Amino acid sequence: MTKNLFSLSLFLTLVFYAAFIFGANALENPRKFSFAAEAGLRASSGMQGGGLSAWAYRGFGRKQNFLVGLGIRHSSYFSKNRDYITAPARFTSDEKNLDTLVLSGSIHSANLALDLRYSLNTTFALGFNIDLLGLSFGPEQNGKLNEFTALAAPTKFNILLVDDNDIGTINSEFYLACKLSKNLAGKLAFSYLYSEFRTDKKYIAGIDNDRYRNKSMGLALALQYRF
């Protein structure tokens, strides 16, 4: 309980400081800042989902073509009979240490995210975004782990640490955005999602692990409203 409260307080503190810094700069340089809200859907084999997000962008360059954004992204994912593999990086380099947790479950996450975007012209833009850190939650699920029936729940704390060092549920997107009107844009994205469950105990003898990860590639569609 104490660890969960610390994770929540750390997440909220970082969100507060990010919002404060962006807000202060927006007041000083209003023409360089913009804000957006987004809703989208994501689909891949055996896993579907979607989410809502809010973004604050700062423009750079003479024509403000390069945008750097920070946002809060809420995502929900629903999987059916997906394989979740031993997650910690210290085990993934040796296949002998890998075990598979098979389950159908759902994960809901709220993450602080980074977005980098370059406007090709007045209509199209290319971009990349990725979750940095946040929290995940969802119901406990029974899954099959070798000969065991294992109880698992989403890993609560998410943090980007690069590849197999990542903890929790982290989503990233490469995308093409198309301006549809003055304030509305559509987005087509290639999404790469890490989702993770933690078991209620360490079931495999000789392996000090209770974290299992699924890596999923999919497509996402979204609408973004720019303020």
C-alpha positions as CSV (number, residue, x, y, z in Angstrom):
1,M,0.0,0.0,0.0
2,T,2.8,2.4,0.9
3,K,4.6,1.7,-2.4
4,N,1.4,2.3,-4.4
5,L,0.9,5.6,-2.6
6,F,4.5,6.7,-3.3
7,S,4.1,5.8,-7.0
8,L,0.9,7.8,-7.2
9,S,2.4,10.8,-5.5
10,L,5.5,10.7,-7.7
11,F,3.4,10.5,-10.8
12,L,1.1,13.4,-9.7
13,T,4.2,15.5,-8.7
14,L,5.8,15.1,-12.1
15,V,2.5,15.9,-13.9
16,F,2.1,19.0,-11.8
17,Y,5.6,20.3,-12.5
18,A,5.3,19.6,-16.3
19,A,2.0,21.4,-16.4
20,F,3.5,24.3,-14.4
21,I,6.5,24.7,-16.7
22,F,4.4,24.5,-19.8
23,G,1.8,26.9,-18.4
24,A,4.4,29.5,-17.4
25,N,6.1,29.4,-20.8
26,A,2.7,29.6,-22.6
27,L,1.9,32.8,-20.7
28,E,5.2,34.3,-21.8
29,N,5.1,33.1,-25.4
30,P,1.5,32.5,-26.3
31,R,2.1,32.3,-30.1
32,K,4.6,29.4,-29.7
33,F,2.1,27.2,-27.7
34,S,-0.9,25.1,-28.7
35,F,-3.2,22.6,-27.0
36,A,-5.0,19.6,-28.3
37,A,-7.4,16.8,-27.2
38,E,-7.5,13.4,-28.8
39,A,-9.6,10.3,-29.0
40,G,-8.5,7.1,-30.7
41,L,-8.9,3.3,-31.3
42,R,-6.2,0.7,-31.5
43,A,-6.3,-2.9,-32.9
44,S,-3.9,-5.8,-33.2
45,S,-4.2,-9.5,-33.3
46,G,-5.8,-10.7,-30.1
47,M,-5.8,-7.2,-28.5
48,Q,-8.0,-4.1,-29.0
49,G,-8.3,-0.9,-27.2
50,G,-8.5,2.9,-27.3
51,G,-8.1,6.0,-25.2
52,L,-8.2,9.7,-24.6
53,S,-5.3,12.2,-24.3
54,A,-4.7,15.9,-23.8
55,W,-1.5,17.6,-25.2
56,A,0.4,20.8,-24.8
57,Y,2.8,21.7,-27.6
58,R,5.6,24.2,-28.1
59,G,6.7,25.2,-31.6
60,F,10.3,25.6,-32.7
61,G,11.9,27.1,-35.8
62,R,11.1,30.1,-37.9
63,K,7.9,28.7,-39.1
64,Q,7.1,26.7,-36.0
65,N,7.2,23.5,-38.0
66,F,8.7,21.4,-35.3
67,L,6.5,20.7,-32.3
68,V,7.5,19.2,-28.9
69,G,4.5,18.1,-26.8
70,L,3.8,16.7,-23.3
71,G,0.5,15.0,-22.6
72,I,-1.5,12.8,-20.4
73,R,-2.7,9.7,-22.2
74,H,-5.4,7.4,-20.8
75,S,-5.5,4.0,-22.6
76,S,-7.5,0.8,-22.2
77,Y,-6.5,-2.5,-23.7
78,F,-8.4,-5.8,-23.8
79,S,-6.7,-9.0,-24.7
80,K,-7.9,-12.6,-25.4
81,N,-5.6,-15.6,-24.8
82,R,-2.4,-13.6,-25.2
83,D,1.1,-14.8,-24.3
84,Y,2.9,-12.8,-21.6
85,I,6.6,-13.6,-21.4
86,T,9.0,-13.3,-18.5
87,A,9.6,-9.5,-18.4
88,P,12.8,-8.5,-16.5
89,A,15.8,-7.7,-18.7
90,R,18.1,-9.9,-16.6
91,F,16.2,-13.0,-17.8
92,T,15.3,-12.2,-21.4
93,S,18.7,-12.8,-22.9
94,D,18.5,-16.5,-22.1
95,E,15.5,-18.5,-23.5
96,K,16.0,-21.0,-20.7
97,N,14.7,-18.4,-18.2
98,L,11.6,-17.5,-20.2
99,D,8.2,-18.7,-19.1
100,T,4.8,-17.9,-20.6
101,L,1.7,-16.7,-18.8
102,V,-1.4,-17.1,-21.0
103,L,-4.4,-15.0,-20.1
104,S,-7.3,-12.9,-21.2
105,G,-7.4,-9.6,-19.4
106,S,-7.7,-5.8,-19.5
107,I,-5.4,-3.0,-18.6
108,H,-6.2,0.7,-18.1
109,S,-3.3,3.1,-17.9
110,A,-2.7,6.8,-17.4
111,N,0.7,8.0,-18.5
112,L,2.7,11.2,-19.0
113,A,3.8,11.1,-22.6
114,L,6.1,12.8,-25.0
115,D,5.2,13.8,-28.6
116,L,7.5,15.0,-31.4
117,R,6.0,16.3,-34.6
118,Y,7.2,17.8,-37.8
119,S,4.8,19.6,-40.2
120,L,5.6,18.7,-43.8
121,N,3.2,21.4,-45.1
122,T,-0.1,23.0,-44.0
123,T,-1.9,19.6,-44.3
124,F,0.3,16.8,-43.3
125,A,2.7,16.1,-40.4
126,L,4.8,13.2,-39.2
127,G,5.3,12.4,-35.6
128,F,6.4,10.0,-32.9
129,N,5.0,9.7,-29.3
130,I,5.8,7.5,-26.4
131,D,4.7,7.0,-22.8
132,L,7.2,8.1,-20.2
133,L,5.8,7.1,-16.8
134,G,2.5,6.6,-15.1
135,L,0.1,4.1,-13.5
136,S,-1.9,1.1,-14.6
137,F,-4.9,-0.6,-13.1
138,G,-7.4,-3.3,-13.9
139,P,-9.0,-6.5,-12.5
140,E,-7.2,-9.6,-11.4
141,Q,-7.2,-12.4,-13.9
142,N,-6.6,-16.1,-13.7
143,G,-4.0,-17.3,-16.3
144,K,-2.1,-20.4,-17.2
145,L,1.6,-20.4,-16.3
146,N,3.2,-23.7,-17.2
147,E,1.4,-26.2,-14.9
148,F,0.0,-23.5,-12.6
149,T,-3.2,-21.5,-12.6
150,A,-1.8,-18.1,-11.7
151,L,-3.6,-15.0,-10.4
152,A,-2.3,-11.8,-12.1
153,A,-3.1,-8.1,-12.2
154,P,-1.6,-5.2,-14.2
155,T,1.7,-3.9,-13.0
156,K,0.8,-0.7,-11.2
157,F,3.8,1.5,-12.0
158,N,4.9,2.3,-15.6
159,I,8.3,3.7,-16.5
160,L,10.2,4.0,-19.7
161,L,13.7,2.6,-19.3
162,V,14.4,1.4,-22.9
163,D,13.4,-1.9,-24.4
164,D,13.3,-4.9,-21.9
165,N,14.2,-2.6,-19.0
166,D,10.8,-1.0,-19.3
167,I,8.4,-1.6,-16.4
168,G,4.6,-1.8,-16.8
169,T,2.5,-0.7,-19.8
170,I,4.2,1.6,-22.3
171,N,2.7,2.6,-25.7
172,S,4.5,4.3,-28.6
173,E,3.3,5.5,-32.0
174,F,4.8,6.5,-35.3
175,Y,2.1,8.5,-37.1
176,L,0.9,10.6,-40.0
177,A,-1.5,13.4,-39.2
178,C,-3.8,15.1,-41.7
179,K,-5.5,18.4,-41.1
180,L,-9.2,18.1,-41.8
181,S,-10.3,21.6,-40.9
182,K,-9.1,24.6,-38.9
183,N,-9.2,22.8,-35.6
184,L,-9.7,19.1,-36.5
185,A,-7.0,16.6,-37.6
186,G,-7.1,12.8,-38.3
187,K,-4.2,10.5,-37.4
188,L,-3.1,7.1,-38.7
189,A,-0.5,5.4,-36.5
190,F,1.7,2.3,-36.2
191,S,1.6,1.4,-32.5
192,Y,4.0,-0.6,-30.5
193,L,2.7,-1.6,-27.1
194,Y,4.3,-3.2,-24.1
195,S,1.7,-4.5,-21.6
196,E,2.5,-6.2,-18.4
197,F,0.9,-8.3,-15.7
198,R,2.3,-9.2,-12.2
199,T,1.4,-12.5,-10.6
200,D,0.4,-12.7,-6.9
201,K,3.5,-14.8,-6.1
202,K,6.6,-16.2,-7.8
203,Y,5.4,-19.6,-9.2
204,I,8.5,-20.8,-11.1
205,A,11.2,-22.5,-8.9
206,G,14.7,-21.0,-9.3
207,I,13.4,-17.9,-11.2
208,D,13.0,-14.8,-9.0
209,N,10.2,-13.3,-11.1
210,D,6.6,-12.3,-11.0
211,R,6.4,-9.9,-14.0
212,Y,5.2,-11.0,-17.5
213,R,5.1,-8.9,-20.6
214,N,3.4,-8.9,-24.0
215,K,4.7,-7.0,-27.0
216,S,2.1,-6.0,-29.5
217,M,2.2,-4.2,-32.9
218,G,-1.0,-2.7,-34.2
219,L,-2.7,0.1,-36.1
220,A,-4.4,3.1,-34.5
221,L,-6.8,5.7,-35.7
222,A,-7.5,9.0,-33.9
223,L,-9.2,12.4,-34.1
224,Q,-7.4,15.4,-32.6
225,Y,-9.0,18.7,-31.8
226,R,-6.5,21.6,-31.7
227,F,-7.5,24.6,-29.5
